[in-house]
Amino acid sequence: MARAFRATTRGYKADLESHERRLLSQLCADVITMLETRGKQLTGDDAPAGTDAEDDYAHFRRELAGLGDQIDGSDAAGGLAPPDDAALARLLPDASSDPQEAAQFRRLSESSLRESKLADLRAARMALEGEPVSLTEEQAPVFGRALNDVRLTLASRLGVEDEADAEQIHQMAKAGSAATTEALMAELYAFSTWLQETLFSAMLDVMPEDD
């Protein structure tokens, strides 16, 4: 049975069963794949690799053109469109309610946001290889952000839009019958939420109080 994160003299620890660590690691891997696919679609890297120098040069020109767009904001299209996938749209949200401003900001910032999330998720997978799961003070917020991205993805797949939806999912998880894909995702959503909450609670317990 999983044991919540608790503060230690060297950081934070949680005891998770091997299958729980594998599931969380796989969820991180799934989110990584989503983010990497988005990046490849934007750069054209999902196309078949070139077989001669001309193809390599064409790829270099595309990369250089994209860099120039990010630096000088001269993209004729006016910016970068948000992802069509609802889960990715939650992971990479618009920074403005104005579509044109959001597109311009996304073109300038989405790449760095994706890379930051990828780094967090990869670090979380490495931490999940250990038993118990041990985090330093520096690793704890990284792991927490990765868990949050897993939760956001599951919430999107489950259609969680507000507190009432979340409560319904938690009730489904409490039923303890993962007979359907939705029920399994509900259990994973509840588990990742609980784990994240115990980590943040442990982190708050050791924070110094204001005078």
Secondary structure, 3 states (H helix, E strand, C coil): CCEEEEEECCEEEEECCHHHHHHHHHHHHHHHHHHHHHHHHHHCCCCCCCCCHHHHHHHHHHHHHHHHHHHHCCCCCCCCCCCCCHHHHHHCCCCCCCHHHHHHHHHHHHHHHHHHHHHHHHHHHHHCCCCCEEECCCHHHHHHHHHHHHHHHHHHHHCCCCHHHHHHHHHHHHCCCCCCHHHHHHHHHHHHHHHHHHHHHHHHHCCCCCC
